Amino acid sequence: MRIFRFLIISSMLLAAAFFLSSPGWAQSKEGTNPPIISHSFAVEKGQFGYIWKIYIEAEDPDGDMLRIASVVHQVGYGSYPTDWTFIKPKYSKYFKGYLQWNTSSSRTVYLREWTEITLSVSIFDRAGNESNVVIFPFTFETGVKNPYGYTLPPPFDQGGLPRMGYIAINLIEPTMTGNGLRRD
């Protein structure tokens, strides 16, 4: 009985330490300000393998932006683990740029037509503050004409925007088994 109680208490303490130390659960430092995503843009349709650019303008009054959190939710599958992109020190106060996601995957040969995902993006600073969350819906469609022929809206229409990093999430086709064969 003592061993069981010890294991339960140890597990609870370990879980509490994990959640309190992770950025989403940490208490932000008093007197600090969270980053703000002021503008964002991304196209909403493209074929599997599309190079998707997610445009973001953000600033932090304290100048301590640290990393960008990208979370994908796929209808029929669920949410994927958070992908982190660290922000270069020269962009820790302000940036206007894009994240690039090459949606093809070495693990998935194809993704079902009309597969819907949502990408949630937020920014964390060194104090543990999280910015507002912006959500980008996307549908995989093969019939999209010239998916790269879009016009960027202001303030992203000036050209020469830096790539802030890559999103490294490999999507899964939920109807496929581990050997690449379809389940019916």
N, CA and C of each residue as an Amber inpcrd file, in Angstrom:
protein
   552
   0.8120000  -1.1870000   0.0000000   0.0000000   0.0000000   0.0000000
   0.8610000   1.2580000   0.0000000   1.9680000   1.2360000   0.7600000
   2.8550000   2.3950000   0.8290000   3.5110000   2.6600000  -0.5200000
   3.8860000   1.6190000  -1.1920000   4.5210000   1.7770000  -2.5010000
   3.5310000   2.3950000  -3.4890000   2.3110000   1.9310000  -3.4590000
   1.2740000   2.4670000  -4.3450000   1.0470000   3.9510000  -4.0630000
   0.9250000   4.3100000  -2.7840000   0.7350000   5.7110000  -2.3950000
   1.9380000   6.5510000  -2.8260000   3.1320000   6.0260000  -2.6260000
   4.3470000   6.7270000  -3.0330000   4.3610000   6.9660000  -4.5490000
   3.9780000   5.9660000  -5.3280000   3.9390000   6.1130000  -6.7850000
   2.9140000   7.1530000  -7.2220000   1.7630000   7.1660000  -6.5980000
   0.7160000   8.1380000  -6.9290000   1.1990000   9.5560000  -6.6280000
   1.7410000   9.7660000  -5.4370000   2.2090000  11.1030000  -5.0490000
   3.3640000  11.5410000  -5.9360000   4.2950000  10.6440000  -6.2190000
   5.4240000  10.9720000  -7.0950000   4.9470000  11.3460000  -8.4940000
   3.9910000  10.6000000  -9.0040000   3.4430000  10.8950000 -10.3340000
   2.7800000  12.2590000 -10.3700000   2.0210000  12.5780000  -9.3180000
   1.3470000  13.8740000  -9.2640000   2.3500000  15.0170000  -9.1840000
   3.3860000  14.8630000  -8.3880000   4.4100000  15.9010000  -8.2840000
   5.1610000  16.0760000  -9.6060000   5.4750000  14.9790000 -10.2600000
   6.1590000  15.0390000 -11.5440000   5.2900000  15.7240000 -12.6000000
   4.0010000  15.3990000 -12.6340000   3.0840000  16.0250000 -13.5830000
   2.9490000  17.5150000 -13.2960000   2.8390000  17.8910000 -12.0390000
   2.7250000  19.3110000 -11.6840000   3.9870000  20.0620000 -12.0870000
   5.1510000  19.4880000 -11.8440000   6.4040000  20.1380000 -12.2330000
   6.4850000  20.2980000 -13.7490000   6.0480000  19.3050000 -14.4850000
   6.0770000  19.3840000 -15.9470000   5.1680000  20.4960000 -16.4570000
   3.9250000  20.5190000 -15.9750000   2.9640000  21.5090000 -16.4740000
   3.3150000  22.9250000 -16.0430000   3.8290000  23.0900000 -14.8360000
   4.1680000  24.4310000 -14.3820000   5.4170000  24.9720000 -15.0580000
   6.2720000  24.0920000 -15.5750000   7.4950000  24.5620000 -16.2340000
   7.3240000  24.7570000 -17.7300000   6.2490000  24.2560000 -18.3200000
   6.0450000  24.4340000 -19.7580000   5.5150000  25.8320000 -20.0310000
   5.8380000  26.4250000 -21.2230000   5.5050000  27.8140000 -21.4950000
   4.0260000  28.1390000 -21.4200000   3.1570000  27.2260000 -21.7880000
   1.7420000  27.5270000 -21.7800000   1.1530000  27.6000000 -20.3770000
   1.8250000  27.0260000 -19.3890000   1.2920000  26.9720000 -18.0380000
   2.0710000  27.8520000 -17.0710000   3.2260000  28.3110000 -17.5120000
   4.0540000  29.1080000 -16.6220000   3.3950000  30.4500000 -16.3270000
   3.6140000  30.9160000 -15.1320000   3.1280000  32.2410000 -14.7780000
   4.0590000  33.2620000 -15.4110000   3.4940000  34.2460000 -16.0840000
   4.3290000  35.2750000 -16.6750000   4.8110000  36.2010000 -15.5780000
   5.9340000  36.8460000 -15.8410000   6.4970000  37.7650000 -14.8690000
   5.6510000  39.0250000 -14.8230000   5.3850000  39.4650000 -13.6190000
   4.5910000  40.6770000 -13.4490000   5.3650000  41.8730000 -13.9930000
   4.6640000  42.7660000 -14.6600000   5.3040000  43.9540000 -15.2060000
   5.8450000  43.7570000 -16.6060000   5.6240000  42.5810000 -17.1930000
   6.0660000  42.3380000 -18.5660000   4.8410000  42.2890000 -19.4760000
   5.0710000  42.5220000 -20.7400000   3.9800000  42.5550000 -21.7140000
   4.1030000  41.3950000 -22.6860000   2.9740000  40.8140000 -23.0810000
   3.0270000  39.7260000 -24.0670000   3.2690000  40.2720000 -25.4690000
   3.8180000  39.4370000 -26.3530000   3.9310000  39.8400000 -27.7550000
   2.5400000  40.0100000 -28.3610000   2.4660000  40.7290000 -29.4670000
   1.1980000  40.9530000 -30.1600000   1.3790000  40.6220000 -31.6350000
   0.5430000  39.7280000 -32.1460000   0.5000000  39.4780000 -33.5880000
  -0.5200000  40.4690000 -34.1450000  -0.0340000  41.4410000 -34.9130000
  -0.9120000  42.5110000 -35.3910000  -1.5300000  42.2170000 -36.7490000
  -0.8230000  41.5060000 -37.6090000  -1.3500000  41.1520000 -38.9270000
  -0.9080000  39.7370000 -39.2850000  -1.7470000  39.0690000 -40.0590000
  -1.4100000  37.7140000 -40.5080000  -2.1520000  37.4160000 -41.7990000
  -1.5850000  36.4700000 -42.5730000  -2.2120000  36.0750000 -43.8330000
  -1.6660000  34.7240000 -44.2640000  -2.5290000  33.9070000 -44.8440000
  -2.1310000  32.6560000 -45.4930000  -3.2480000  32.2530000 -46.4410000
  -2.8950000  31.6080000 -47.5510000  -3.9300000  31.1120000 -48.4600000
  -4.6590000  29.9640000 -47.7800000  -5.8370000  29.6320000 -48.2960000
  -6.6750000  28.6400000 -47.6230000  -6.8160000  27.3250000 -48.3670000
  -6.2460000  27.2160000 -49.5840000  -6.3710000  25.9780000 -50.3610000
  -5.0990000  25.7110000 -51.1360000  -4.7960000  24.4280000 -51.2870000
  -3.6480000  24.0010000 -52.0710000  -3.5810000  22.4920000 -52.0840000
  -2.7940000  21.9550000 -52.9810000  -2.6790000  20.4970000 -53.0700000
  -1.6690000  19.9810000 -52.0600000  -1.7280000  18.6890000 -51.7910000
  -0.7650000  18.0610000 -50.8940000   0.6220000  18.2290000 -51.5050000
   1.5530000  18.6970000 -50.7190000   2.8900000  19.0070000 -51.2060000
   3.0940000  20.4920000 -51.4410000   2.0360000  21.2660000 -51.2890000
   2.0850000  22.7100000 -51.4790000   3.0710000  23.3370000 -50.4910000
   3.8060000  24.3340000 -50.9440000   4.6850000  25.0850000 -50.0550000
   3.8580000  26.2420000 -49.5060000   3.4090000  26.0850000 -48.2680000
   2.4890000  27.0270000 -47.6430000   3.2870000  28.0600000 -46.8630000
   3.0430000  29.3330000 -47.1420000   3.6970000  30.4180000 -46.4170000
   2.6740000  31.1040000 -45.5280000   3.0160000  31.2160000 -44.2610000
   2.1550000  31.8320000 -43.2650000   2.8110000  33.1500000 -42.8720000
   2.1880000  34.2460000 -43.2550000   2.7520000  35.5830000 -43.0500000
   2.2890000  36.1440000 -41.7050000   3.2480000  36.7060000 -40.9680000
   2.9720000  37.2250000 -39.6300000   3.7280000  38.5340000 -39.4260000
   3.0440000  39.4940000 -38.8180000   3.6980000  40.7030000 -38.3160000
   3.4610000  40.7150000 -36.8180000   4.5370000  40.8620000 -36.0470000
   4.4190000  40.8150000 -34.5900000   5.3990000  41.7720000 -33.9440000
   5.0350000  42.1880000 -32.7470000   5.9270000  43.0550000 -31.9780000
   5.7920000  42.7270000 -30.5000000   6.8290000  43.1010000 -29.7590000
   6.8320000  42.9050000 -28.3170000   7.3990000  44.1680000 -27.6790000
   6.6040000  44.8680000 -26.8920000   7.0940000  46.1010000 -26.2650000
   8.3500000  45.8850000 -25.4200000   8.4890000  44.6800000 -24.8450000
   9.6600000  44.3860000 -24.0180000  10.8570000  43.9170000 -24.8440000
  10.6280000  43.5980000 -26.1120000  11.7270000  43.1710000 -26.9830000
  12.3070000  41.8250000 -26.6290000  11.4660000  40.9050000 -26.1180000
  12.0130000  39.6060000 -25.7250000  11.2530000  38.4180000 -26.3290000
  10.7720000  38.5730000 -27.5830000  10.1260000  37.4320000 -28.2400000
  11.1540000  36.3200000 -28.3890000  10.7330000  35.1000000 -28.1100000
  11.6630000  33.9710000 -28.0940000  11.3580000  32.9250000 -29.1530000
  10.0790000  32.4880000 -29.2330000   9.7710000  31.4050000 -30.1600000
   8.3130000  31.4460000 -30.5930000   8.0970000  30.8480000 -31.7710000
   6.7750000  30.7840000 -32.3740000   6.2550000  29.3620000 -32.2110000
   5.0280000  29.2510000 -31.7140000   4.3850000  27.9500000 -31.5420000
   3.4270000  27.7180000 -32.7030000   3.5410000  26.5680000 -33.3590000
   2.6390000  26.1780000 -34.4440000   1.9830000  24.8560000 -34.0570000
   0.6480000  24.8600000 -34.0270000  -0.1000000  23.6600000 -33.6730000
  -1.0820000  23.3660000 -34.7970000  -1.0760000  22.1300000 -35.2770000
  -1.9780000  21.7160000 -36.3540000  -3.0400000  20.7860000 -35.7980000
  -4.2720000  21.0520000 -36.2040000  -5.3790000  20.1500000 -35.9060000
  -5.9310000  19.6560000 -37.2430000  -6.0060000  18.3520000 -37.4080000
  -6.4920000  17.7510000 -38.6550000  -7.8130000  17.0370000 -38.3870000
  -8.8240000  17.3930000 -39.1690000 -10.1260000  16.7450000 -39.0420000
  -9.9480000  15.2560000 -39.3280000 -10.4570000  14.4110000 -38.4660000
 -10.3450000  12.9670000 -38.6270000  -9.1030000  12.3710000 -37.9900000
  -8.2060000  13.2060000 -37.5080000  -6.9910000  12.7110000 -36.8620000
  -6.8330000  13.3020000 -35.4660000  -6.8860000  14.6170000 -35.3600000
  -6.6870000  15.2870000 -34.0800000  -5.5490000  16.2830000 -34.1700000
  -4.9860000  16.6120000 -33.0280000  -3.9170000  17.6090000 -32.9670000
  -2.5470000  16.9420000 -32.9660000  -1.6170000  17.6030000 -33.6020000
  -0.2200000  17.1710000 -33.6400000   0.5460000  17.9030000 -32.5390000
   1.7100000  17.3930000 -32.1360000   2.5150000  18.1050000 -31.1380000
   2.9370000  19.4870000 -31.6570000   3.1320000  20.3950000 -30.7450000
   3.5430000  21.7550000 -31.0800000   4.9090000  21.7440000 -31.7530000
   5.0230000  22.5260000 -32.8270000   6.2980000  22.7280000 -33.5050000
   6.8050000  24.1170000 -33.1080000   8.0500000  24.1980000 -32.6710000
   8.6180000  25.4620000 -32.1950000   9.6120000  26.0210000 -33.1920000
   9.5080000  27.3080000 -33.4660000  10.4690000  28.0210000 -34.3080000
  11.0790000  29.1200000 -33.4490000  12.3730000  29.0590000 -33.2350000
  13.0340000  30.0720000 -32.4220000  13.2640000  31.3310000 -33.2510000
  13.0620000  32.4650000 -32.6160000  13.1820000  33.7660000 -33.2740000
  14.6110000  34.2740000 -33.0910000  15.2140000  34.7170000 -34.1810000
  16.5650000  35.2730000 -34.1050000  16.5480000  36.5330000 -33.2450000
  17.6220000  36.7700000 -32.4900000  17.6550000  37.9350000 -31.5890000
  17.3490000  39.2710000 -32.2770000  17.7440000  39.4280000 -33.5290000
  17.4850000  40.7070000 -34.2040000  15.9980000  40.9470000 -34.4530000
  15.1590000  39.8980000 -34.3470000  13.7100000  40.0250000 -34.5270000
  12.9450000  39.9390000 -33.2040000  13.6270000  40.0360000 -32.0720000
  12.9590000  39.8290000 -30.7940000  12.0380000  40.9890000 -30.3820000
  12.1690000  42.1500000 -30.9940000  11.2820000  43.2800000 -30.6940000
  10.1830000  43.4200000 -31.7470000  10.5280000  43.1780000 -33.0170000
   9.5630000  43.3530000 -34.1020000  10.0020000  42.4970000 -35.2850000
   9.0340000  41.8950000 -35.9550000   9.3260000  41.2490000 -37.2350000
   8.0900000  41.2270000 -38.1150000   8.3560000  41.1660000 -39.3800000
   7.3300000  40.9830000 -40.4080000   7.9490000  39.9900000 -41.3790000
   7.4310000  38.7790000 -41.4020000   8.0110000  37.7240000 -42.2170000
   7.0470000  36.5650000 -42.3440000   7.5910000  35.4110000 -42.7010000
   6.7220000  34.2510000 -42.8970000   7.3620000  32.9760000 -42.3860000
   6.4920000  32.0430000 -42.0300000   6.8850000  30.6710000 -41.7350000
   6.6140000  29.8670000 -42.9920000   7.4730000  28.9340000 -43.3060000
   7.2860000  28.0960000 -44.4950000   7.0230000  26.6640000 -44.0620000
   5.9870000  26.0720000 -44.6650000   5.6650000  24.6790000 -44.3890000
   5.5700000  23.9450000 -45.7050000   6.4970000  23.0410000 -45.9360000
   6.4490000  22.1650000 -47.1040000   5.5440000  21.0020000 -46.7180000
   4.3010000  21.0350000 -47.1890000   3.2790000  20.1190000 -46.6750000
   3.4460000  18.6800000 -47.1070000   4.3470000  18.3870000 -48.0370000
   4.5800000  16.9820000 -48.3720000   5.2860000  16.3230000 -47.1950000
   5.2220000  15.0190000 -47.1400000   5.7680000  14.3090000 -46.0090000
   6.4480000  13.0310000 -46.4830000   7.5470000  12.6980000 -45.8580000
   8.2260000  11.4540000 -46.1960000   7.4410000  10.2530000 -45.6810000
   6.5560000  10.4820000 -44.7130000   5.7840000   9.3860000 -44.1320000
   4.4560000   9.1620000 -44.8390000   3.9620000  10.1660000 -45.5540000
   2.6510000  10.0580000 -46.1900000   2.7990000  10.2680000 -47.6870000
   2.3860000   9.2910000 -48.4730000   2.4850000   9.3810000 -49.9260000
   1.3840000  10.2680000 -50.4820000   0.2310000  10.2130000 -49.8670000
  -0.8730000  11.0340000 -50.3310000  -1.7470000  11.4020000 -49.1490000
  -2.5130000  12.4480000 -49.3420000  -3.4790000  12.8700000 -48.3410000
  -4.8150000  12.9750000 -49.0460000  -5.8400000  12.4750000 -48.4250000
  -7.1770000  12.4370000 -49.0220000  -7.6260000  13.8300000 -49.4700000
  -8.2320000  13.8790000 -50.6440000  -8.7890000  15.1300000 -51.1720000
  -9.7730000  15.7140000 -50.1680000  -9.7580000  17.0100000 -50.0080000
 -10.6150000  17.7750000 -49.1100000 -10.2390000  17.6190000 -47.6440000
  -9.0540000  17.1190000 -47.3620000  -8.6000000  17.0460000 -45.9780000
  -8.4930000  18.4640000 -45.4250000  -9.0930000  18.6830000 -44.2630000
  -9.0910000  20.0040000 -43.6470000  -8.1820000  20.0210000 -42.4310000
  -7.3980000  21.0940000 -42.3400000  -6.5650000  21.3140000 -41.1610000
  -6.7440000  22.7580000 -40.7010000  -6.3810000  23.0050000 -39.4770000
  -6.2440000  24.3720000 -38.9880000  -4.8810000  24.4810000 -38.3360000
  -4.2230000  25.5860000 -38.6110000  -2.9240000  25.8820000 -38.0310000
  -3.1090000  27.0330000 -37.0550000  -2.7620000  26.8220000 -35.8040000
  -2.8180000  27.8720000 -34.7820000  -1.3980000  28.3320000 -34.5070000
  -1.1970000  29.6410000 -34.5550000   0.1370000  30.2150000 -34.3570000
   0.0750000  31.2490000 -33.2340000   1.0390000  31.1730000 -32.3320000
   1.2020000  32.1790000 -31.2840000   2.6870000  32.3450000 -31.0080000
   3.0200000  33.3770000 -30.2530000   4.4190000  33.6830000 -29.9590000
   4.5990000  33.7660000 -28.4530000   5.6690000  33.1790000 -27.9690000
   6.0240000  33.2460000 -26.5500000   7.2600000  34.1180000 -26.3890000
   7.2910000  34.8790000 -25.2940000   8.4900000  35.6640000 -25.0120000
   9.2860000  34.9930000 -23.8910000  10.4090000  35.5790000 -23.5550000
  11.2930000  34.9880000 -22.5490000  10.6670000  34.9520000 -21.1520000
   9.7020000  35.8230000 -20.8970000   9.0470000  35.8610000 -19.5890000
   7.9210000  34.8410000 -19.4730000   7.6080000  34.1170000 -20.5700000
   6.5410000  33.1220000 -20.5350000   5.2040000  33.6440000 -21.0020000
   5.1570000  34.9020000 -21.4410000   3.9130000  35.4720000 -21.9470000
   3.6090000  34.9220000 -23.3320000   2.3280000  34.6200000 -23.5930000
   1.9000000  34.1610000 -24.9070000   1.1020000  35.2660000 -25.5880000
   1.3440000  35.4320000 -26.8610000   0.6100000  36.4140000 -27.6600000
  -0.8080000  35.9350000 -27.9250000  -1.5360000  36.7520000 -28.6580000
  -2.8230000  36.3040000 -29.1840000  -2.5820000  35.1440000 -30.1490000
  -3.5700000  34.2960000 -30.3100000  -3.4560000  33.1410000 -31.2020000
  -4.1730000  33.4690000 -32.5080000  -3.4920000  33.2300000 -33.6370000
  -4.1400000  33.3960000 -34.9400000  -4.3350000  32.0080000 -35.5420000
  -5.4730000  31.8260000 -36.2030000  -5.8350000  30.5150000 -36.7400000
  -5.9780000  30.6090000 -38.2480000  -5.3330000  29.6580000 -38.9370000
  -5.3470000  29.6130000 -40.3900000  -5.9900000  28.3040000 -40.8440000
  -7.1570000  28.3580000 -41.4740000  -7.7520000  27.1360000 -42.0290000
  -7.0960000  26.8100000 -43.3730000  -7.0280000  25.5260000 -43.6920000
  -6.4470000  25.1080000 -44.9720000  -7.1240000  23.8120000 -45.4020000
  -7.4400000  23.7130000 -46.6990000  -8.0200000  22.5070000 -47.2740000
  -7.1230000  22.0380000 -48.4080000  -6.8250000  20.7350000 -48.4240000
  -6.0250000  20.1690000 -49.5060000  -6.9380000  19.8390000 -50.6830000
  -6.7060000  20.5190000 -51.8050000  -7.4940000  20.3240000 -53.0210000
  -6.5470000  20.2850000 -54.2130000  -6.7740000  19.3410000 -55.1280000
  -5.9080000  19.2440000 -56.3070000  -6.3090000  20.1980000 -57.4270000
  -7.5320000  20.6940000 -57.4370000  -7.9990000  21.5230000 -58.5390000
  -7.7530000  23.0120000 -58.3900000  -6.9420000  23.4280000 -57.4370000
  -6.6970000  24.8520000 -57.2300000  -5.8180000  25.3710000 -58.3700000
  -6.3070000  26.4090000 -59.0530000  -5.5560000  26.9850000 -60.1700000
  -4.5170000  27.9650000 -59.6490000  -3.2840000  27.7710000 -60.0590000
  -2.1690000  28.6390000 -59.7090000  -2.1630000  29.0220000 -58.2260000
  -1.9460000  28.0690000 -57.3390000  -1.9970000  28.3620000 -55.9070000
  -0.9010000  29.3300000 -55.4330000   0.1220000  29.5390000 -56.2690000
   1.1900000  30.4720000 -55.9040000   0.9590000  31.8620000 -56.5030000
  -0.1370000  32.0390000 -57.2380000  -0.3920000  33.3030000 -57.9170000
  -1.2310000  34.2790000 -57.1170000  -1.1110000  34.2930000 -55.8220000
  -1.9050000  35.1980000 -54.9970000  -1.1860000  36.5380000 -54.8170000
  -1.9580000  37.5500000 -54.5010000  -1.4180000  38.8690000 -54.2010000
  -1.4300000  39.0550000 -52.6930000  -0.2960000  39.4240000 -52.1460000
  -0.2100000  39.6200000 -50.7020000  -0.8960000  40.9180000 -50.2930000
  -1.6580000  40.8650000 -49.2020000  -2.2840000  42.0910000 -48.7000000
  -1.2760000  42.9190000 -47.8900000  -1.5770000  44.2010000 -47.6840000
  -0.7150000  44.9990000 -46.8030000  -0.7590000  44.4060000 -45.3960000
   0.2640000  44.4240000 -44.6570000   1.5680000  45.0490000 -44.8640000
   2.6080000  44.1120000 -45.4840000   2.1580000  42.9780000 -46.0150000
   3.0890000  41.9750000 -46.5390000   3.4040000  42.1660000 -48.0180000
   2.8560000  43.1750000 -48.6520000   2.9810000  43.3680000 -50.0970000
   4.2270000  44.1340000 -50.5230000   5.1440000  44.3790000 -49.6180000
   6.3330000  45.1620000 -49.9470000   7.4920000  44.3340000 -50.4700000
   7.4330000  43.0270000 -50.3670000   8.4980000  42.1630000 -50.8660000
   9.6940000  42.1180000 -49.9260000  10.5690000  41.1450000 -50.1710000
  11.7880000  41.0130000 -49.3850000  11.5750000  40.6170000 -47.9400000
  10.4850000  39.9250000 -47.6520000  10.2140000  39.5220000 -46.2770000
  11.0850000  38.3300000 -45.8850000  11.6070000  38.3220000 -44.6620000
  12.4460000  37.1990000 -44.2510000  11.6250000  35.9650000 -43.8930000
  12.2070000  34.8110000 -44.1750000  11.6210000  33.5550000 -43.7100000
  12.0710000  33.3930000 -42.2590000  11.1130000  33.2840000 -41.3700000
  11.4160000  33.1730000 -39.9420000  11.8290000  31.7530000 -39.5750000
  11.4380000  30.7900000 -40.3940000  11.7880000  29.3960000 -40.1460000
  10.8250000  28.4760000 -40.8570000  11.0030000  27.1990000 -40.6120000
  10.1700000  26.1650000 -41.2300000   9.2860000  25.5110000 -40.1840000
   8.1010000  25.1090000 -40.6040000   7.2380000  24.2910000 -39.7610000
   7.5420000  22.8380000 -40.1300000   7.8610000  22.0480000 -39.1410000
   8.2620000  20.6560000 -39.3820000   7.2280000  19.6990000 -38.7970000
   6.0610000  19.6660000 -39.4010000   5.0080000  18.7490000 -38.9720000
   4.6730000  17.8540000 -40.1560000   4.7490000  16.5520000 -39.9550000
   4.4070000  15.5900000 -40.9950000   2.9820000  15.1180000 -40.7880000
   2.1260000  15.4110000 -41.7510000   0.7220000  15.0160000 -41.6530000
   0.5570000  13.5230000 -41.8890000  -0.5010000  12.9760000 -41.3430000
  -0.8010000  11.5510000 -41.4610000  -2.1640000  11.3930000 -42.1140000
  -2.2660000  10.4510000 -43.0210000  -3.5740000  10.1030000 -43.5990000
  -4.1790000   9.0540000 -42.6740000  -5.2300000   9.4090000 -41.9240000
  -5.7730000   8.4840000 -40.9210000  -6.3420000   7.1930000 -41.4860000
  -6.6460000   7.1360000 -42.7780000  -7.2120000   5.9120000 -43.3500000
  -6.1430000   4.9330000 -43.8110000  -4.8700000   5.2820000 -43.6270000
  -3.7780000   4.4020000 -44.0430000  -3.3210000   3.5690000 -42.8480000
  -2.9450000   2.3270000 -43.1160000  -2.3650000   1.4970000 -42.0630000
  -0.8730000   1.7380000 -42.0480000  -0.1850000   1.1350000 -41.1190000
   1.2580000   1.3320000 -40.9820000   2.0660000   0.8840000 -42.1770000
   1.5250000  -0.0210000 -43.0340000   2.2790000  -0.5090000 -44.1750000
   1.9670000   0.2470000 -45.4650000   1.2270000   1.3550000 -45.3610000
   0.9240000   2.1620000 -46.5470000  -0.3010000   1.7230000 -47.3190000
  -1.0100000   0.7070000 -46.8210000  -2.2000000   0.2260000 -47.5090000
  -3.4500000   0.8460000 -46.8940000  -4.4480000   1.1100000 -47.7170000
  -5.6870000   1.7200000 -47.2290000  -6.5110000   0.7310000 -46.4230000
  -7.1440000   1.2600000 -45.3810000  -8.1180000   0.4860000 -44.6090000
  -9.4910000   0.8160000 -45.1610000 -10.3250000  -0.1210000 -45.2980000
 -11.7090000   0.1170000 -45.7200000 -12.6800000  -0.4970000 -44.7680000
